[in-house]
Amino acid sequence: MALDLVCKMEVDPKTAPAKAEYKGKTYYFCAPGCKVAFEKDPEKYVNAAAHGEGGHHHKH
């Protein structure tokens, strides 16, 4: 399974409704809207994933 970096859902790469390439890596998304958000600011999502941040989690 692949992780949708925008909404943090797991997506099956074989059936993902949307995908995007960025810096030679393919990212999969649960919906075209997530792909659009990713393409607007890919660094934000890639960096958040690398640091374990992002998604819909709130720090207290």
PDB file of N, CA, C, O and CB in Angstrom:
ATOM      1  N   MET A   1       0.846  -1.203   0.000  1.00  0.00           N
ATOM      2  CA  MET A   1       0.000   0.000   0.000  1.00  0.00           C
ATOM      3  C   MET A   1       0.882   1.255   0.000  1.00  0.00           C
ATOM      4  O   MET A   1       1.985   1.268   0.547  1.00  0.00           O
ATOM      5  CB  MET A   1      -0.958   0.005   1.237  1.00  0.00           C
ATOM      6  N   ALA A   2       0.364   2.281  -0.620  1.00  0.00           N
ATOM      7  CA  ALA A   2       1.058   3.567  -0.645  1.00  0.00           C
ATOM      8  C   ALA A   2       0.293   4.534   0.257  1.00  0.00           C
ATOM      9  O   ALA A   2      -0.898   4.358   0.515  1.00  0.00           O
ATOM     10  CB  ALA A   2       1.175   4.127  -2.111  1.00  0.00           C
ATOM     11  N   LEU A   3       0.994   5.543   0.722  1.00  0.00           N
ATOM     12  CA  LEU A   3       0.358   6.526   1.600  1.00  0.00           C
ATOM     13  C   LEU A   3       0.057   7.798   0.827  1.00  0.00           C
ATOM     14  O   LEU A   3       0.942   8.375   0.194  1.00  0.00           O
ATOM     15  CB  LEU A   3       1.252   6.837   2.817  1.00  0.00           C
ATOM     16  N   ASP A   4      -1.198   8.232   0.883  1.00  0.00           N
ATOM     17  CA  ASP A   4      -1.582   9.526   0.317  1.00  0.00           C
ATOM     18  C   ASP A   4      -1.041  10.576   1.282  1.00  0.00           C
ATOM     19  O   ASP A   4      -1.535  10.700   2.403  1.00  0.00           O
ATOM     20  CB  ASP A   4      -3.167   9.656   0.116  1.00  0.00           C
ATOM     21  N   LEU A   5      -0.025  11.338   0.854  1.00  0.00           N
ATOM     22  CA  LEU A   5       0.636  12.277   1.765  1.00  0.00           C
ATOM     23  C   LEU A   5      -0.259  13.445   2.151  1.00  0.00           C
ATOM     24  O   LEU A   5      -0.005  14.115   3.152  1.00  0.00           O
ATOM     25  CB  LEU A   5       1.904  12.803   1.133  1.00  0.00           C
ATOM     26  N   VAL A   6      -1.308  13.695   1.367  1.00  0.00           N
ATOM     27  CA  VAL A   6      -2.176  14.837   1.655  1.00  0.00           C
ATOM     28  C   VAL A   6      -3.147  14.502   2.780  1.00  0.00           C
ATOM     29  O   VAL A   6      -3.250  15.252   3.751  1.00  0.00           O
ATOM     30  CB  VAL A   6      -2.950  15.261   0.394  1.00  0.00           C
ATOM     31  N   CYS A   7      -3.862  13.378   2.661  1.00  0.00           N
ATOM     32  CA  CYS A   7      -4.892  13.057   3.656  1.00  0.00           C
ATOM     33  C   CYS A   7      -4.491  11.902   4.573  1.00  0.00           C
ATOM     34  O   CYS A   7      -5.210  11.576   5.518  1.00  0.00           O
ATOM     35  CB  CYS A   7      -6.191  12.716   2.959  1.00  0.00           C
ATOM     36  N   LYS A   8      -3.320  11.273   4.288  1.00  0.00           N
ATOM     37  CA  LYS A   8      -2.779  10.184   5.101  1.00  0.00           C
ATOM     38  C   LYS A   8      -3.567   8.883   4.989  1.00  0.00           C
ATOM     39  O   LYS A   8      -3.443   8.011   5.850  1.00  0.00           O
ATOM     40  CB  LYS A   8      -2.732  10.608   6.534  1.00  0.00           C
ATOM     41  N   MET A   9      -4.368   8.741   3.949  1.00  0.00           N
ATOM     42  CA  MET A   9      -5.063   7.475   3.712  1.00  0.00           C
ATOM     43  C   MET A   9      -4.129   6.506   3.005  1.00  0.00           C
ATOM     44  O   MET A   9      -3.226   6.925   2.280  1.00  0.00           O
ATOM     45  CB  MET A   9      -6.352   7.695   2.877  1.00  0.00           C
ATOM     46  N   GLU A  10      -4.342   5.215   3.213  1.00  0.00           N
ATOM     47  CA  GLU A  10      -3.591   4.226   2.455  1.00  0.00           C
ATOM     48  C   GLU A  10      -4.300   4.010   1.127  1.00  0.00           C
ATOM     49  O   GLU A  10      -5.525   3.910   1.067  1.00  0.00           O
ATOM     50  CB  GLU A  10      -3.451   2.886   3.246  1.00  0.00           C
ATOM     51  N   VAL A  11      -3.504   3.941   0.061  1.00  0.00           N
ATOM     52  CA  VAL A  11      -4.042   3.799  -1.276  1.00  0.00           C
ATOM     53  C   VAL A  11      -3.329   2.629  -1.961  1.00  0.00           C
ATOM     54  O   VAL A  11      -2.116   2.468  -1.828  1.00  0.00           O
ATOM     55  CB  VAL A  11      -3.879   5.120  -2.090  1.00  0.00           C
ATOM     56  N   ASP A  12      -4.088   1.825  -2.686  1.00  0.00           N
ATOM     57  CA  ASP A  12      -3.483   0.741  -3.452  1.00  0.00           C
ATOM     58  C   ASP A  12      -2.950   1.326  -4.758  1.00  0.00           C
ATOM     59  O   ASP A  12      -3.727   1.855  -5.553  1.00  0.00           O
ATOM     60  CB  ASP A  12      -4.515  -0.414  -3.723  1.00  0.00           C
ATOM     61  N   PRO A  13      -1.644   1.242  -4.994  1.00  0.00           N
ATOM     62  CA  PRO A  13      -1.077   1.833  -6.215  1.00  0.00           C
ATOM     63  C   PRO A  13      -1.731   1.312  -7.491  1.00  0.00           C
ATOM     64  O   PRO A  13      -1.779   2.022  -8.495  1.00  0.00           O
ATOM     65  CB  PRO A  13       0.410   1.562  -6.271  1.00  0.00           C
ATOM     66  N   LYS A  14      -2.234   0.081  -7.462  1.00  0.00           N
ATOM     67  CA  LYS A  14      -2.840  -0.485  -8.667  1.00  0.00           C
ATOM     68  C   LYS A  14      -4.192   0.149  -8.985  1.00  0.00           C
ATOM     69  O   LYS A  14      -4.612   0.158 -10.142  1.00  0.00           O
ATOM     70  CB  LYS A  14      -3.004  -1.986  -8.510  1.00  0.00           C
ATOM     71  N   THR A  15      -4.875   0.675  -7.976  1.00  0.00           N
ATOM     72  CA  THR A  15      -6.222   1.198  -8.198  1.00  0.00           C
ATOM     73  C   THR A  15      -6.355   2.677  -7.804  1.00  0.00           C
ATOM     74  O   THR A  15      -7.460   3.220  -7.803  1.00  0.00           O
ATOM     75  CB  THR A  15      -7.227   0.370  -7.416  1.00  0.00           C
ATOM     76  N   ALA A  16      -5.252   3.315  -7.477  1.00  0.00           N
ATOM     77  CA  ALA A  16      -5.302   4.718  -7.045  1.00  0.00           C
ATOM     78  C   ALA A  16      -5.931   5.596  -8.135  1.00  0.00           C
ATOM     79  O   ALA A  16      -5.549   5.509  -9.302  1.00  0.00           O
ATOM     80  CB  ALA A  16      -3.878   5.230  -6.699  1.00  0.00           C
ATOM     81  N   PRO A  17      -6.893   6.439  -7.750  1.00  0.00           N
ATOM     82  CA  PRO A  17      -7.544   7.310  -8.735  1.00  0.00           C
ATOM     83  C   PRO A  17      -6.623   8.394  -9.298  1.00  0.00           C
ATOM     84  O   PRO A  17      -6.885   8.935 -10.372  1.00  0.00           O
ATOM     85  CB  PRO A  17      -8.750   7.961  -8.112  1.00  0.00           C
ATOM     86  N   ALA A  18      -5.548   8.710  -8.576  1.00  0.00           N
ATOM     87  CA  ALA A  18      -4.658   9.774  -9.047  1.00  0.00           C
ATOM     88  C   ALA A  18      -3.235   9.468  -8.608  1.00  0.00           C
ATOM     89  O   ALA A  18      -3.008   8.857  -7.564  1.00  0.00           O
ATOM     90  CB  ALA A  18      -5.110  11.162  -8.510  1.00  0.00           C
ATOM     91  N   LYS A  19      -2.274   9.908  -9.431  1.00  0.00           N
ATOM     92  CA  LYS A  19      -0.870   9.770  -9.043  1.00  0.00           C
ATOM     93  C   LYS A  19      -0.085  10.917  -9.645  1.00  0.00           C
ATOM     94  O   LYS A  19      -0.498  11.519 -10.636  1.00  0.00           O
ATOM     95  CB  LYS A  19      -0.287   8.403  -9.498  1.00  0.00           C
ATOM     96  N   ALA A  20       1.055  11.211  -9.031  1.00  0.00           N
ATOM     97  CA  ALA A  20       1.903  12.294  -9.511  1.00  0.00           C
ATOM     98  C   ALA A  20       3.349  11.877  -9.340  1.00  0.00           C
ATOM     99  O   ALA A  20       3.687  11.122  -8.428  1.00  0.00           O
ATOM    100  CB  ALA A  20       1.611  13.623  -8.758  1.00  0.00           C
ATOM    101  N   GLU A  21       4.194  12.371 -10.219  1.00  0.00           N
ATOM    102  CA  GLU A  21       5.629  12.122 -10.085  1.00  0.00           C
ATOM    103  C   GLU A  21       6.279  13.390  -9.563  1.00  0.00           C
ATOM    104  O   GLU A  21       5.943  14.495  -9.987  1.00  0.00           O
ATOM    105  CB  GLU A  21       6.268  11.681 -11.447  1.00  0.00           C
ATOM    106  N   TYR A  22       7.206  13.221  -8.644  1.00  0.00           N
ATOM    107  CA  TYR A  22       7.924  14.362  -8.088  1.00  0.00           C
ATOM    108  C   TYR A  22       9.327  13.909  -7.742  1.00  0.00           C
ATOM    109  O   TYR A  22       9.512  12.984  -6.951  1.00  0.00           O
ATOM    110  CB  TYR A  22       7.197  14.947  -6.837  1.00  0.00           C
ATOM    111  N   LYS A  23      10.313  14.559  -8.336  1.00  0.00           N
ATOM    112  CA  LYS A  23      11.726  14.227  -8.101  1.00  0.00           C
ATOM    113  C   LYS A  23      11.991  12.738  -8.304  1.00  0.00           C
ATOM    114  O   LYS A  23      12.707  12.118  -7.517  1.00  0.00           O
ATOM    115  CB  LYS A  23      12.142  14.641  -6.682  1.00  0.00           C
ATOM    116  N   GLY A  24      11.416  12.168  -9.356  1.00  0.00           N
ATOM    117  CA  GLY A  24      11.687  10.787  -9.704  1.00  0.00           C
ATOM    118  C   GLY A  24      10.937   9.756  -8.897  1.00  0.00           C
ATOM    119  O   GLY A  24      11.133   8.557  -9.098  1.00  0.00           O
ATOM    120  N   LYS A  25      10.082  10.187  -7.989  1.00  0.00           N
ATOM    121  CA  LYS A  25       9.314   9.255  -7.183  1.00  0.00           C
ATOM    122  C   LYS A  25       7.830   9.419  -7.518  1.00  0.00           C
ATOM    123  O   LYS A  25       7.366  10.532  -7.767  1.00  0.00           O
ATOM    124  CB  LYS A  25       9.575   9.484  -5.665  1.00  0.00           C
ATOM    125  N   THR A  26       7.096   8.318  -7.524  1.00  0.00           N
ATOM    126  CA  THR A  26       5.670   8.373  -7.814  1.00  0.00           C
ATOM    127  C   THR A  26       4.891   8.378  -6.506  1.00  0.00           C
ATOM    128  O   THR A  26       5.155   7.578  -5.609  1.00  0.00           O
ATOM    129  CB  THR A  26       5.238   7.182  -8.705  1.00  0.00           C
ATOM    130  N   TYR A  27       3.933   9.285  -6.409  1.00  0.00           N
ATOM    131  CA  TYR A  27       3.066   9.392  -5.239  1.00  0.00           C
ATOM    132  C   TYR A  27       1.640   9.087  -5.676  1.00  0.00           C
ATOM    133  O   TYR A  27       1.215   9.486  -6.760  1.00  0.00           O
ATOM    134  CB  TYR A  27       3.164  10.810  -4.580  1.00  0.00           C
ATOM    135  N   TYR A  28       0.911   8.382  -4.832  1.00  0.00           N
ATOM    136  CA  TYR A  28      -0.455   7.964  -5.159  1.00  0.00           C
ATOM    137  C   TYR A  28      -1.442   8.676  -4.249  1.00  0.00           C
ATOM    138  O   TYR A  28      -1.141   8.977  -3.094  1.00  0.00           O
ATOM    139  CB  TYR A  28      -0.612   6.429  -5.029  1.00  0.00           C
ATOM    140  N   PHE A  29      -2.636   8.944  -4.792  1.00  0.00           N
ATOM    141  CA  PHE A  29      -3.638   9.718  -4.057  1.00  0.00           C
ATOM    142  C   PHE A  29      -5.004   9.057  -4.132  1.00  0.00           C
ATOM    143  O   PHE A  29      -5.330   8.372  -5.102  1.00  0.00           O
ATOM    144  CB  PHE A  29      -3.718  11.146  -4.602  1.00  0.00           C
ATOM    145  N   CYS A  30      -5.798   9.274  -3.087  1.00  0.00           N
ATOM    146  CA  CYS A  30      -7.125   8.661  -3.006  1.00  0.00           C
ATOM    147  C   CYS A  30      -8.127   9.379  -3.908  1.00  0.00           C
ATOM    148  O   CYS A  30      -9.176   8.824  -4.236  1.00  0.00           O
ATOM    149  CB  CYS A  30      -7.626   8.668  -1.559  1.00  0.00           C
ATOM    150  N   ALA A  31      -7.809  10.603  -4.307  1.00  0.00           N
ATOM    151  CA  ALA A  31      -8.732  11.383  -5.126  1.00  0.00           C
ATOM    152  C   ALA A  31      -7.962  12.460  -5.877  1.00  0.00           C
ATOM    153  O   ALA A  31      -6.894  12.880  -5.432  1.00  0.00           O
ATOM    154  CB  ALA A  31      -9.845  12.016  -4.257  1.00  0.00           C
ATOM    155  N   PRO A  32      -8.492  12.912  -7.013  1.00  0.00           N
ATOM    156  CA  PRO A  32      -7.807  13.962  -7.771  1.00  0.00           C
ATOM    157  C   PRO A  32      -7.550  15.226  -6.947  1.00  0.00           C
ATOM    158  O   PRO A  32      -6.558  15.920  -7.173  1.00  0.00           O
ATOM    159  CB  PRO A  32      -8.620  14.318  -8.994  1.00  0.00           C
ATOM    160  N   GLY A  33      -8.429  15.526  -6.002  1.00  0.00           N
ATOM    161  CA  GLY A  33      -8.246  16.720  -5.174  1.00  0.00           C
ATOM    162  C   GLY A  33      -6.969  16.663  -4.357  1.00  0.00           C
ATOM    163  O   GLY A  33      -6.310  17.683  -4.157  1.00  0.00           O
ATOM    164  N   CYS A  34      -6.617  15.476  -3.884  1.00  0.00           N
ATOM    165  CA  CYS A  34      -5.380  15.336  -3.121  1.00  0.00           C
ATOM    166  C   CYS A  34      -4.178  15.550  -4.037  1.00  0.00           C
ATOM    167  O   CYS A  34      -3.181  16.145  -3.627  1.00  0.00           O
ATOM    168  CB  CYS A  34      -5.306  13.946  -2.445  1.00  0.00           C
ATOM    169  N   LYS A  35      -4.268  15.070  -5.263  1.00  0.00           N
ATOM    170  CA  LYS A  35      -3.175  15.272  -6.215  1.00  0.00           C
ATOM    171  C   LYS A  35      -2.988  16.761  -6.493  1.00  0.00           C
ATOM    172  O   LYS A  35      -1.858  17.246  -6.545  1.00  0.00           O
ATOM    173  CB  LYS A  35      -3.448  14.509  -7.533  1.00  0.00           C
ATOM    174  N   VAL A  36      -4.080  17.479  -6.669  1.00  0.00           N
ATOM    175  CA  VAL A  36      -4.006  18.923  -6.930  1.00  0.00           C
ATOM    176  C   VAL A  36      -3.335  19.630  -5.759  1.00  0.00           C
ATOM    177  O   VAL A  36      -2.474  20.486  -5.961  1.00  0.00           O
ATOM    178  CB  VAL A  36      -5.419  19.512  -7.177  1.00  0.00           C
ATOM    179  N   ALA A  37      -3.727  19.275  -4.534  1.00  0.00           N
ATOM    180  CA  ALA A  37      -3.128  19.892  -3.343  1.00  0.00           C
ATOM    181  C   ALA A  37      -1.636  19.587  -3.287  1.00  0.00           C
ATOM    182  O   ALA A  37      -0.830  20.462  -2.971  1.00  0.00           O
ATOM    183  CB  ALA A  37      -3.827  19.392  -2.054  1.00  0.00           C
ATOM    184  N   PHE A  38      -1.273  18.354  -3.591  1.00  0.00           N
ATOM    185  CA  PHE A  38       0.136  17.956  -3.576  1.00  0.00           C
ATOM    186  C   PHE A  38       0.930  18.752  -4.609  1.00  0.00           C
ATOM    187  O   PHE A  38       2.021  19.242  -4.316  1.00  0.00           O
ATOM    188  CB  PHE A  38       0.275  16.444  -3.846  1.00  0.00           C
ATOM    189  N   GLU A  39       0.387  18.880  -5.805  1.00  0.00           N
ATOM    190  CA  GLU A  39       1.119  19.553  -6.884  1.00  0.00           C
ATOM    191  C   GLU A  39       1.261  21.052  -6.636  1.00  0.00           C
ATOM    192  O   GLU A  39       2.175  21.682  -7.167  1.00  0.00           O
ATOM    193  CB  GLU A  39       0.420  19.320  -8.214  1.00  0.00           C
ATOM    194  N   LYS A  40       0.366  21.626  -5.837  1.00  0.00           N
ATOM    195  CA  LYS A  40       0.486  23.053  -5.497  1.00  0.00           C
ATOM    196  C   LYS A  40       1.698  23.297  -4.613  1.00  0.00           C
ATOM    197  O   LYS A  40       2.367  24.324  -4.736  1.00  0.00           O
ATOM    198  CB  LYS A  40      -0.788  23.553  -4.791  1.00  0.00           C
ATOM    199  N   ASP A  41       1.981  22.349  -3.719  1.00  0.00           N
ATOM    200  CA  ASP A  41       3.068  22.542  -2.752  1.00  0.00           C
ATOM    201  C   ASP A  41       3.671  21.197  -2.356  1.00  0.00           C
ATOM    202  O   ASP A  41       3.567  20.781  -1.202  1.00  0.00           O
ATOM    203  CB  ASP A  41       2.558  23.290  -1.497  1.00  0.00           C
ATOM    204  N   PRO A  42       4.308  20.512  -3.324  1.00  0.00           N
ATOM    205  CA  PRO A  42       4.811  19.163  -3.021  1.00  0.00           C
ATOM    206  C   PRO A  42       5.827  19.121  -1.895  1.00  0.00           C
ATOM    207  O   PRO A  42       5.836  18.167  -1.117  1.00  0.00           O
ATOM    208  CB  PRO A  42       5.426  18.570  -4.245  1.00  0.00           C
ATOM    209  N   GLU A  43       6.685  20.131  -1.786  1.00  0.00           N
ATOM    210  CA  GLU A  43       7.702  20.127  -0.722  1.00  0.00           C
ATOM    211  C   GLU A  43       7.071  20.053   0.659  1.00  0.00           C
ATOM    212  O   GLU A  43       7.587  19.383   1.554  1.00  0.00           O
ATOM    213  CB  GLU A  43       8.577  21.375  -0.818  1.00  0.00           C
ATOM    214  N   LYS A  44       5.955  20.744   0.823  1.00  0.00           N
ATOM    215  CA  LYS A  44       5.268  20.750   2.111  1.00  0.00           C
ATOM    216  C   LYS A  44       4.908  19.331   2.541  1.00  0.00           C
ATOM    217  O   LYS A  44       5.119  18.951   3.692  1.00  0.00           O
ATOM    218  CB  LYS A  44       4.007  21.617   2.042  1.00  0.00           C
ATOM    219  N   TYR A  45       4.362  18.551   1.605  1.00  0.00           N
ATOM    220  CA  TYR A  45       3.913  17.201   1.944  1.00  0.00           C
ATOM    221  C   TYR A  45       5.068  16.222   2.041  1.00  0.00           C
ATOM    222  O   TYR A  45       5.080  15.365   2.925  1.00  0.00           O
ATOM    223  CB  TYR A  45       2.918  16.709   0.918  1.00  0.00           C
ATOM    224  N   VAL A  46       6.044  16.338   1.140  1.00  0.00           N
ATOM    225  CA  VAL A  46       7.194  15.437   1.177  1.00  0.00           C
ATOM    226  C   VAL A  46       7.992  15.670   2.459  1.00  0.00           C
ATOM    227  O   VAL A  46       8.403  14.714   3.115  1.00  0.00           O
ATOM    228  CB  VAL A  46       8.093  15.640  -0.070  1.00  0.00           C
ATOM    229  N   ASN A  47       8.208  16.917   2.811  1.00  0.00           N
ATOM    230  CA  ASN A  47       8.955  17.228   4.036  1.00  0.00           C
ATOM    231  C   ASN A  47       8.198  16.790   5.278  1.00  0.00           C
ATOM    232  O   ASN A  47       8.801  16.279   6.222  1.00  0.00           O
ATOM    233  CB  ASN A  47       9.251  18.723   4.113  1.00  0.00           C
ATOM    234  N   ALA A  48       6.881  16.984   5.291  1.00  0.00           N
ATOM    235  CA  ALA A  48       6.074  16.577   6.444  1.00  0.00           C
ATOM    236  C   ALA A  48       6.151  15.063   6.610  1.00  0.00           C
ATOM    237  O   ALA A  48       6.261  14.564   7.730  1.00  0.00           O
ATOM    238  CB  ALA A  48       4.596  17.034   6.279  1.00  0.00           C
ATOM    239  N   ALA A  49       6.095  14.329   5.491  1.00  0.00           N
ATOM    240  CA  ALA A  49       6.167  12.869   5.557  1.00  0.00           C
ATOM    241  C   ALA A  49       7.529  12.433   6.073  1.00  0.00           C
ATOM    242  O   ALA A  49       7.625  11.494   6.863  1.00  0.00           O
ATOM    243  CB  ALA A  49       5.893  12.245   4.176  1.00  0.00           C
ATOM    244  N   ALA A  50       8.574  13.105   5.634  1.00  0.00           N
ATOM    245  CA  ALA A  50       9.931  12.745   6.045  1.00  0.00           C
ATOM    246  C   ALA A  50      10.132  12.979   7.541  1.00  0.00           C
ATOM    247  O   ALA A  50      10.939  12.303   8.179  1.00  0.00           O
ATOM    248  CB  ALA A  50      10.963  13.547   5.242  1.00  0.00           C
ATOM    249  N   HIS A  51       9.399  13.935   8.090  1.00  0.00           N
ATOM    250  CA  HIS A  51       9.553  14.267   9.506  1.00  0.00           C
ATOM    251  C   HIS A  51       8.413  13.720  10.362  1.00  0.00           C
ATOM    252  O   HIS A  51       8.324  14.018  11.554  1.00  0.00           O
ATOM    253  CB  HIS A  51       9.640  15.769   9.676  1.00  0.00           C
ATOM    254  N   GLY A  52       7.551  12.925   9.752  1.00  0.00           N
ATOM    255  CA  GLY A  52       6.453  12.326  10.514  1.00  0.00           C
ATOM    256  C   GLY A  52       5.398  13.337  10.931  1.00  0.00           C
ATOM    257  O   GLY A  52       4.700  13.142  11.926  1.00  0.00           O
ATOM    258  N   GLU A  53       5.284  14.413  10.171  1.00  0.00           N
ATOM    259  CA  GLU A  53       4.303  15.450  10.518  1.00  0.00           C
ATOM    260  C   GLU A  53       3.201  15.483   9.464  1.00  0.00           C
ATOM    261  O   GLU A  53       3.184  14.675   8.535  1.00  0.00           O
ATOM    262  CB  GLU A  53       4.985  16.848  10.639  1.00  0.00           C
ATOM    263  N   GLY A  54       2.284  16.434   9.627  1.00  0.00           N
ATOM    264  CA  GLY A  54       1.245  16.620   8.623  1.00  0.00           C
ATOM    265  C   GLY A  54       0.031  15.779   8.906  1.00  0.00           C
ATOM    266  O   GLY A  54      -0.107  15.220   9.995  1.00  0.00           O
ATOM    267  N   GLY A  55      -0.850  15.685   7.937  1.00  0.00           N
ATOM    268  CA  GLY A  55      -2.064  14.946   8.119  1.00  0.00           C
ATOM    269  C   GLY A  55      -3.032  15.719   9.001  1.00  0.00           C
ATOM    270  O   GLY A  55      -2.956  16.943   9.108  1.00  0.00           O
ATOM    271  N   HIS A  56      -3.940  14.987   9.630  1.00  0.00           N
ATOM    272  CA  HIS A  56      -4.972  15.638  10.412  1.00  0.00           C
ATOM    273  C   HIS A  56      -4.746  15.456  11.910  1.00  0.00           C
ATOM    274  O   HIS A  56      -5.694  15.326  12.685  1.00  0.00           O
ATOM    275  CB  HIS A  56      -6.332  15.101  10.023  1.00  0.00           C
ATOM    276  N   HIS A  57      -3.481  15.449  12.300  1.00  0.00           N
ATOM    277  CA  HIS A  57      -3.158  15.259  13.707  1.00  0.00           C
ATOM    278  C   HIS A  57      -2.881  16.612  14.361  1.00  0.00           C
ATOM    279  O   HIS A  57      -2.298  17.508  13.751  1.00  0.00           O
ATOM    280  CB  HIS A  57      -1.942  14.315  13.867  1.00  0.00           C
ATOM    281  N   HIS A  58      -3.312  16.735  15.608  1.00  0.00           N
ATOM    282  CA  HIS A  58      -3.080  17.985  16.313  1.00  0.00           C
ATOM    283  C   HIS A  58      -2.159  17.722  17.496  1.00  0.00           C
ATOM    284  O   HIS A  58      -2.313  16.736  18.216  1.00  0.00           O
ATOM    285  CB  HIS A  58      -4.415  18.619  16.780  1.00  0.00           C
ATOM    286  N   LYS A  59      -1.205  18.615  17.680  1.00  0.00           N
ATOM    287  CA  LYS A  59      -0.315  18.473  18.839  1.00  0.00           C
ATOM    288  C   LYS A  59      -0.926  19.232  20.010  1.00  0.00           C
ATOM    289  O   LYS A  59      -1.500  20.307  19.840  1.00  0.00           O
ATOM    290  CB  LYS A  59       1.130  19.003  18.522  1.00  0.00           C
ATOM    291  N   HIS A  60      -0.793  18.659  21.190  1.00  0.00           N
ATOM    292  CA  HIS A  60      -1.337  19.304  22.384  1.00  0.00           C
ATOM    293  C   HIS A  60      -0.217  19.807  23.261  1.00  0.00           C
ATOM    294  O   HIS A  60      -0.473  20.382  24.319  1.00  0.00           O
ATOM    295  CB  HIS A  60      -2.231  18.342  23.168  1.00  0.00           C
TER     296      HIS A  60
END
